[in-house]
Amino acid sequence: MSKIIFDLGIKGAYKIVEKAFEKYEDAVKKFGKEAEVGFPNTAYYLPIIYAILGYPVKKLGDCEEVLQEAKKLLPNIFAQKNYLPYLGEALDAGMATFFAEEIIEAIKYLENPNLYTKTEEPTEDNIWLGAADDVIFRKRGVEFVDGTAPGFAALLGSPPDKETAKNIVQDFLEKGLYVFMHDQTNGVYMPYLLKEAGIQLGWPVRLVPFGPYYTSIVFAIGFACRVAMSFGGVKPGDYINNLLFNKYKTFAFVIAFGPPTEEWIANALGAFNWGIPVICDWTVPEIKIPGICIYEALVSKPTHCYFQVITENKEFYGTSVPEIASQELIEKALEVRGLKVTQTKLNIPVPYAPAFEGERVRKEDLYLECGGGRTPAVELLISSSFEEVKDGEIKIIGHEISDLPKIEEKGPPYKLPLAIVVKVAGANMQEDFEPIIERQFHYFINYAQGIMHIGQRNMVWIRIGKQAVEKGFLLKHIGEILYSRIKQDFSTIVDKCEINIYTEEEKVKEIIEKAKKIYEKRDARLAGMADESVEEFYSCTLCQSFAPTHVCVITPERGGPCGAYSWLDAKAYYQINPAGPNQPILKGEVINSKLGQFKGVNEFVKKHSKEKVERVSLYSIIIDPLTVCGCMEAIAAVSASVNGIIIVNREFNKETPIGLKFSTLAGMIGGGQVTPGFLGISKQYITSKKFISAEDGFLRIVWMPKMLKEELKEKLQKRAEELGVPDFIEKIADETVVNTEEELVNWVKRVNHPVLSLPPIM
């Protein structure tokens, strides 16, 4: 029966390749071979083609060579009268399908640049987002590395009604998966069903409407290819390792709704190459032999009553089966992909998962608002003695959400002052851990569907939506969330936890004043920490699932390049999980204090990088710089022509004066490679006293994007004043004044930049 599928898929591949040739020839007549083609703002060109062939498609004329390659991959099914295809030929046809479809989609961008929104979320007049640019890709790709997103489901077509569609995506979101949507079934598009059901769409909520045609599935597969190249260090053209990386590390699967066409089956054959299985809700011949995928490749879990493959000449029918719930379809998909998902179950009336973190509560959906400048609000966690903490107690002091209709004439939306005070006690609890646990409130609360949390400390802003309140959500449930997550996530340091939530304005203001004094003490304690004041640093090997030879070394003055981990964070997480990715590193003998080389650090990195990295300099960009996975917030790079350093942040999508975009630089240094002259960094590190201090790093900064300069303005100014150069910020160029190396050379001279008086950096 699998040969029937192979036969149909190969026929579909022929149609798609033929269609690509037609579109290419028409485009050449209209635009010429020199016209630029590609997906928006990416250094990976057409990522499937680039990953598999190593061939950068830049101009329309480049497409012809790829299409000829696709044509060669198609088996000659017409050579024999009773030809029966085999697996290898079917997989080749699938690969040809994806090459052709990437070219079709690239030409669509050329023909109509506004076909897709090119944004993170749908616009008012366009629901289809198109290919993710590198800013979105890196922002979201990090979640696949750190495990926040265990995988993605690519959906072809749509279930017939909005309730089924809503239930399916809700289930996926509760499991933390991204959902990529493509094409339609009988004229029904899944994103429109979800929009009708009041479900938010877009990258922030992990529901991504890629495109209205089956060809848009290349956006999903291309995303997987980029994960391998960017975070896994797989080189373009290294097709074997790209395919294997995705088979074993990117947990993706396809679900097809409705009777499959030959073109859909061709796409299924393409997905098999990446170890991505396909689950169909119609009865189809199955491919159950493992090997192509980890387990089965094509599985039928029918919710409809017969097998029907649409072809030009005939339809195949199977036996009748009873209708089953879509829940079973989802369970089968996870089982076939070998994806084990651990869900957090809490005693609250709304769904709870990381996927809901990006959800926004808009004004029209708002029931209750606290903080955000509307009312006073604060969050505070303090450690106390065992006797002072009543474990499990959650108290509301003041009005609860259910009281609001009785006490307020106007509303919803309502407003309340809010103070969330958490008291914890534990044998291993330390005062230094208070801000670390407190910072997690943002994630813990945000994971509840219909609840929006922004900020921290006394700058917090919480919005609760009408639908959440209709389901019974109360302020006490915020307490339930915090109690459960703190006891679960910090079980080795927190033995007892008590939560008090205040909504009386005078009491809230009183707590804010008390909290400010505590914040000041914390900040002063943290500011006084230096690398020299501790005997051990910490490792972070969280990203080794994607970059096996990369090891982060975290010090008090140099946090992780992802921006997510400080030295105190790593110290706390080691206490929480002594066998986890954060391990203490004894500094040992100082080899070179200027470079930041320590015997203990070198020994640790050598061992845990599988001996790929023998030594590291914590403070140098030139000599043995630290490696990165690909999750860095920013990249520092040497500009030899001015003897300085340029910095570019992940959000900036234009070229830097050295002629490279962030995404290009990230591809050069990611995956655990040692790259002298380039360094992946966090934004926080830029104003550290140890910032590339071996080469006088701070005073060598000659260029950074305006958005980054504005974001760090106060910290940059403070650091500049410490170094006796109060006007230094004005001497750092940005894209509004400098865009080329020649302009940078002239700028440095014109402003008399301090870099002119520094010794050669190399």
N, C-alpha and C positions, 0 to 999 in steps of 0.2 A: 504493500500500500504506500510505503514511503516513496517509491519510484513514481507513483501518480503525482505526489506533491512535487517531486523534483521536476517532472515533466512540465507541470503547470507553471512552476516558478521560473523555469528557464524560458518558457514562452513569454512570461511577463517581463523577464529581463530583456529579451529581444525588443519588445515593444518600447520599453523605457529608454534603452540605448538609441533606438531609432528616433524616438521623440527628442532626445537630447541633440542628436545630429541635426534634426530639422530646426530646432531652436537656435543652435549654434550658427547654422548657415544663414538663417533669417537675420540674426543679430549682426553677423559680419557685414551683410549687405547694408544694414542700417547704420552701424556704428564704426565699422572697420576693425581690423585685427589689433590695432594699437590701443583700443579703448580699454581702460582699466576695469577689471572685474574683481570681485571678492566679497566677503562678508564684512560688515561694518566694524571698524576699529579693532582689528585683531592682527597679531603678529603670526598667526598660524594659517594665513591664506585661506584655502579651502581645506579644513583640518583633516578630513578623512584622506583625501588625496595626498596631502602633505605628510601625514603620519605613515601611510602605507607605501607610497612611492618616493617620498622625500622630495617631491617636485612642487615648487612654489608657483601656483597659478596666479599671475599678476595681471596679465593682459588677456583680452579675448582670444587672441591667436594661440595662447598657451593651451587653451581648452582642446584644440584639435589633437594634440599629441596624447592627451589623457583619454580622449574618446577613442582614439585608435587602439590604445592599450585596453580599454574596456571591450572593444570589439574582439580583440584577440582572446579575451577571457571567456567569451561565449562559446560553448560547445556546439559543434556542427550536428544539430539534431536532425538535419534533413539528409544527411549522407546515407543513412540506412532506412529502409522501409519500416522496420519494426524496432527502431532504436529505443533502448532503455537507458536512461541516464544513471550515473553513479554519483556518490556523495561528493567526490572531489570536484567534478564538473559542476554540480549544483552550487557548491560553495563559491566557485569562481564566478558563476553567473550572478550570485548574490553580491559579490564584490564589484562586478561590473555595474550592477544596478546602483550601488551607492556612488560610484564615480560619476555615473551619468546624472544622477539626481542632484549631486552637489553642483554640477555645471548648470543644470536646469534652474536651480535656485539662485545661483550667482547671476545668471542672465536675467532673471526676474528683477533682481536688485538694480541691474543696469537699465532695464526697460522702464521700471517704475520704482524710483528710490523711496517712495512713500508707501509701498505696498505693505510694509510692516512698520510697527511703531518705533522700533529701535530703542525702546525704553524698558524699564523694569516692570511697568504695569500697563495695562490697556489704557487707551485714551477714550474720550467720549465717543469718538466716531470710528475707532478701530480696536478690535479685541485681540488681533494677532500680533505677537511680539517679534517674531522672526528670530534669527540666530542671536545668541547671547554674545555681546562684545566682551573684550578681555577684562573690562572693569567688573562687569557682572559676573563673568566666569570666575575670576580670582576671588571675589567676595563670597560667592556661593561655593566654589570648589573647596575652600577651606573646610566647609562643613562635612564634606566627604572624607577629608583627611582626619579630622579630629573625632569622627564617628557620630557627630550630631545628626547627620543625615546618613542612614545606613545604606541607601541606594536610591534608585529611581524606577518608576513605572512609566513606560512609554505607551500611551493608549492610541490605538488606531481606531477611528470611528467612535461611535457613541452608543450607550444604551438608549432605549426608546423614550424614557421619561425622566423628568427632573428629580423625582424622589429617588429613583435608582441611582442616577448620576451623583446626587448629593451623598447618598449612603456609601457609595464606592469611594469617593474622594475623602470623605470623612474618616473612613477606616484607614486609608493609606496615610492620611495626615496624622492620625493618632499613633501610627507606627513610625512616624518621623520621615516618611519617604517623600521625595519630590515626585510630582505627577506632571509629565509632559504630554500635551494633547495635540493630535494631528487628525486631519481628514474628517469625514462624516459617514454616517450610515443612514441610507434612505433619506438624505437631505437633512438629517438631524446632527447638529454639531454640539459636542459636549460643553464647550465653554459657554455657549448661549443658554444651555439648560441650567448650568450652574449660576450664571448671572441672573436668570429668571428666578432661581431659588434663593437669591440674596447672598450668594457666596462671593467673597472677594477673590479676585484673580491677580496673578503676577508673581514675580520671583520672591518678594518678601513673604508671601504666604504659601510658597512652594506649589502653586498651581499655575503652570506655565502653558498658555495657549501658543504653541510654536507656529502652526500654519494650517490653512484650510484644506491643503492637499496632502496626499500620501508622501509626496516628495519631501515634505518638511521633516520627515523622520530623520533625515541626515543631520538636522540640527541637534537631535538627541545623541546620535552616535558620534557626531563630531565633538560634542561636549565631553564624551567619554574618552575620545582620542586625546583631547587637550589635557585632561586630567593626567593621563599617562605621561605626556610630554612635559608638562609643567611641574607637576608634583612628584612624578615618579622617575624623572631624569631619563626617560626613554627618548632616544634621538629620532628626529624625522627620518623616515625611510627604514627604520628598524621595525618592520612590520610584525615580525615574529614576537618580539617582546611587547609590542603595543597590544597585540591580540591576547597574549597570555596575561599581561597585566590586567586587562579588563575582564578576562575570564575569571581570574582568581581574586581580584581586589575591588572592582567596581560592580557592585551587586545591582545589576539592571535586568529588567525583563520587559517583554512586550505583551500587552493584552489587546487582542483584536475583537471588536464587537461587530457582529453581523456576518453575512455570507462572504467569505474571502474571495477576492478577485485574483486573477493571475498576477497583477501588479503587486497586490498585497503579499502574495506568496513569494514573489521575487524579493521583496523587502525582508521577509522572514528568513530566506536563505542568506541574505546579507548579514542579518543580525547573528545568525549561527556562528559566523566567522569570529565574532567577539565573545563567543560563549554565552550569548544572550538568548535565553529560551523564549518561545512564543506560546502563549496560552490563548486559545480561541473559545468563544462562548457558543460556537456552533460545532456540531459533530463533524470532524475532519479526520482523515487518516493520520495516525500519530507516528512520531519518530521518537521511540523510547530508548533506543540504545545510547548509553552514556559515552562520552568521548569528545564529541563536538562541543557539547555543553557539559557542565559538571554532572548533571543528571540527564533527564529527558530534554530533547530539543524542541519538539512540537507536541503539545498536549491539548486535548479537547476536554473542556469542562462545560458541556452545553447547558444553556439556559433557554434554548429554543428547541424545536421539535424535529428538525431533520438536517441532514448534511447537504449543503448546496454550494458548489463552487461555480461561480459565474464565469463562463468562457464564451467565446464567439459561437461555438458550434453546439455545445451540449451542456447539460447540468448533471452532476453526480448526486445521487440521493442515498442516504443511509437509513438506518432504522429509527423508529420513533423513540424518544426518551422523555421522561417526565421533566417538567420545569423545576429548576432548583434555585436556591437563593444565590444572589450575587456574592454573599459572604463566602460561600464555598469556592467561588471562582478566585477570590483574593487569597484564601488560604492555600489553594492549589498553586497559585503563582509563587507565593513565598516558599512553598515546599519544593517546587521544581527548581527554583533558583538557589536553594540551600541557604536562604536568608532567615536567620533567627533574630527576631526583634523582641527586645525586652521593653514592655510598656509600664509606665508608672501609673499605678491605680491609686486614686485618692478618693476620700469621702466627700466629694463635691459634686454639684449637679450639672457641671459643664464638662465637655471633653478637655483632656489635658495632654499636651505633647509639645516638643520643641517647634513643630511646624507652625504653631499659632503665635510664635514670638513676633513675627512681622506683621501680624494683623493690626489694623487700625480701627479705632472706634470713632467714626465720623460724627459730625454735629447732629445729623438727622437721626442717628442711631443711639445717641447719648442718653443715658439715664442719670448717672451720677458722676460728678467731677470733683477731684480733690487735688489741691496743690496747683502747680503750673502757673503760679502768679494769681490764680483766681481765689484761692484760700490758703492760709498757712498750712504747711504739711512737712513732715519729717519722718525719717526712718533711722532707727538706732538699735544696735545690738551691743549689749554689755555683758561681760562675764562677772559672775557672782559666786559666792560660796554655795555649797550644796544646800545648806539650811535656808538660804534666801530664795531658792527656786522651787516652785511647785510644778513638777513635771506634768505636762499635758494640759495645764490650765490655759484656757483661751477666754479672755474677758473683753467685752465691749463696754467701755466707759463713755456713756453718752448715747446718741441716737444710732440705731441700726437702720439699714436700708429700708426695711419694712415699715419703719416709723415715718418715713418722709412724706407720704401722701397725707398723713394726719396733721403734720406740723407746718407744711409748706403749702401756701395757696397756689403758687405758680410752679409748674413743673409737670413732668420731666422736661428738660434736664434740671436736676437738683445740684446743689453744691454743699460740701461739708468740709470743715477743717479736719485734718487727720494726722495723728501721730501713731506710728507703729513702733512699739518698744518690745524688743525681744531680750529676755534674760536667759543666759545659758550657764551651765556649770559642768565641769568635767575634770577628771584627774589629769588629763593631758592638755586641757585647754590653756592657752596662753593669751595674754593681752594683745600680742602682735597678730593673733588670728582674728580678732574682732572685725576689722575692716574687710578682711577676706571673705568671711561668711556674710557680712552685711552687703557686700557688693553683689552676692549671688541672689539677693532679693529680686533684683531686676529680672533675672531669668526665671526664677521660681514663680513669680506672679504672672509674668508675661505668657507663660506656657498654658495658662487657662484661656480657653476660647471665649472671646467677648470681653476680655480685660486687657487694657493697654497700660503699660508702665514705662515711664521715661524718667531718666535722671536718677539721682541718689542723694543721700544725706538730706539737707533741708531744701534741696532743689528738685524734689520728687514731684511727679505729676502722674496721677492715676485717673483713668477713665473706665467706667463700667457701662457696657451696652445694654440696651433694652432687652434684647433676646436673652442675655445671661440672667437678668433679673426675672424675666418671665419663667425661666427654668428653675428659679428659686435661689439664685446666687445672693449671698449676704456678705457683709464685712467679716463675719466670723469664719467664712470659708477662706479668706486671705490668711487668717490665723491657722486654719487647718492645713493649707498649702505649706506655709512656712514651717510649721511644726513637723509635718511629715518629711519634707525635703531636708531640713536641717538634721533631723535624727537619722535619716537615710544616708545622706551624702557625707555627713561629718560624724558618723557614728563612733569613730575611734577617738575623737577629741571632745564630743559633746555627749554627756550622760543624761543631763536634764535640760528641759527647755520649757519656758513659760512665755506666753504672748499676751500683751495688753494693747488694745487698740482704742485710742481716745478720739472722740469727735466733739468734745467741748472746747470751744475756741480758747478760753483763758488757759486751760490746762495744756492745750497744744502749744500755745506760745511759750508757756513756762518750760515745756520739754525742749522746745527749739533752743532756748537760751542755754539750757544745760548741755544739749547736744553739741552746740558750737564750741564750748570749752573742751569737750572730749575730742572733737575733730582737731582742734588746734594742737592738743597734746600729741595726738597720733601723727599729725603732719610734721611736727618738730622732731619726733622720735625717728621718723622715716628719713627726714632730711639729714639727720646726723649720722646715718649709716654710710659706710664707705667700704670698698673692697678690702682695704687694709685692716678694717676693724673686725673681720670675721676669719675663721680658720678654714671654713669650707664653703664651696660654691655648690650649686645643684645642677644636675643634668635635666634635660627634657628630651625624651626619645619618643614622644607621642606620634610624631610624623614618620617613624620608621616603617610603619605599615605601607607607606607610599614611597619613602626614600630611605632604603635600608641602611645606607652608610652615613646618614646625617645624624649628628649629635649636637644639640644646643647646650651651651654652657651659660648658666644664668648666675649673675653676680648682683650684689646690692646696687651697683651703678650701671648695670647692663642687663636689662630684661630680655625676654625672648623677642625675636624679630617680629613675631605675629602680634605683639602688643598685648597678649592675653595673660602673660605670666611674669610676675616679678619674683625677686628672690624670696620674699616672704610667702608669696603664693606657693612656690615650689617647696619651701620648708613645710608649710601646712599640709600640702598634698602628700608629702612623704610621710608625715605623721598619720594621715588618713589611710594611705595605702603604701606600706613599706616595700611592697614588691612592684610598685607601679613605675611609670615613666620618669618620675622625679626622684633621683637618687643623690645622696650627698657625695661631693667630690672633695676629698682632702687636698688642699692646695699643694702641700708639700714644699720642697725646696724651690726657691725663686731662681729661675734660670735667667730671666731678663725682665726686670721690673718695668722698664720703659715699654717694651712690647707687650707685657702682660703674659709672659710664658712661665708656667709652673710645672714642675716635674709630675706632680700628682694629676694635674689636669691632662697633660699629654698622655700619660699612661692610661687614664680612663678613656679618653677620646680614641686612642689607638685601638684599645680592646673593643669598645662598643661600636666603632665604625667598621668592624671586621678588618682592621688594619689597613683600611683605605686612606685614612688620615693619620699621619704619625705625630703631628704636633700642631698646636694652634696658638695664635697670638690674639689675646682678648682685646688689645687696644690698637691693632694695626690693620690697615686696609691693603698694605703692600706685601708684608711678610706673613705667610701662613694665616690668612684671614679665616674667620669662622665660616662654616658652610651654612646653607639654608635648604629647606625643603622646597619652598615656593610660596609660603604663606606670609611673607614679610609685608609689613605696612608700607615700607618705602625702600628705596635702593640708593646707596651712595656710590658714586663712580668718580674716578679720577679724570680730570680734564687736563691732560698733559700740556696743552698749549698755553694754559694760564697758571699751571702749577697749583691748581686748586681742586675742589670737590664740588660736584653738582649733586643735588638730591632730588629725586622724583618720587612722589607718592602714588599709591595704587589707583587713586581716583582720577589722576591726570591722564588724559588719553591722547595728548599730542606729543610730537617729537621734542626731545630735549636738545640743547645746543650741541651735544656730541653726536646728534643725528640718529638717536635711538629712542624708541618709546619705552615706557615701563614694561610693557608685555614682552618686547624683544629682549630687554635686559634680564627680565625674569627667566626667560627661556635659556639664557646663557648661564645663569648662576644657580638655577634651581636643581633639585634632585641630589643634593649632597656633594656638589662639585666644589673644588678649591679654585677660586678665581681671583688671583691678585689684581688689585685695581678696582674691584667691585665688591660691595658688601650689602647684604640684606639686613635691614635694621627696623626697629620700631620707631615711631615718631617721638616717643618719650626719650629715647636714647640720644637724640640730636642735641638736647640741652644738658646732657650728663657731663660731668667733669672728665669722664673717661671716654668721651666720644672721639674715637680715632686719635687718642691723645699721643700716640707714638709719632704721629705726623702732624701735630698741632691742629687736629681736625677741625675744631669749631671755627678758628680764624681762617681756615681755608675754604669755607663755604662761600661759593661765588654765585650760585644760582639755585633757586627752587621755585616751584609753581606758586603763584600768588595765593591760591587757596590754602596751601600748606603754611605759607608765611603768616597769613591772617590767623589760622588756627592756633599757631604756636607763638603768636606775637608777644604776649606778656612774658612767656618763659624765655624766648629768644632775647628780649630786651634785658631781662634780669641777668642772663648769662653774659651778655655783651658788657654790661656794667661791671660785673665781677672781674672781667678781663681788662677793664679800663678802656673799652672802646664803645662808648654810649651811642654813637651814631652808626654802629655796625649794620643794623637792619637795613638802613637806607643804601648800604653798599652791596647788599645781596640782590642780584638781578632776578627778575622773573620774566614770564613769557610776554608781558606787556612792553618790555624794553629790549629783550635779548632773545633771539631764536636760533642763532647760528654761532658757530665757534668763532668766526671772525668778529661778529658783534660782541661776543663775550670778551675777546681780547681787548677790543676798544673800550668796553665798559670798565673793565678792571683798571685800565690806565686812567680813564676819565675821572673815576671816583677815588682814585688813589687807594685802592683796596689793600688791606693789610697783607694779603698774600704776596704782594710785590716784594716785601721785605723778608719773606721766609725762605729758607734753603730749599733746593730742589726736592720735590716729594719722592722722586725715584732716582 
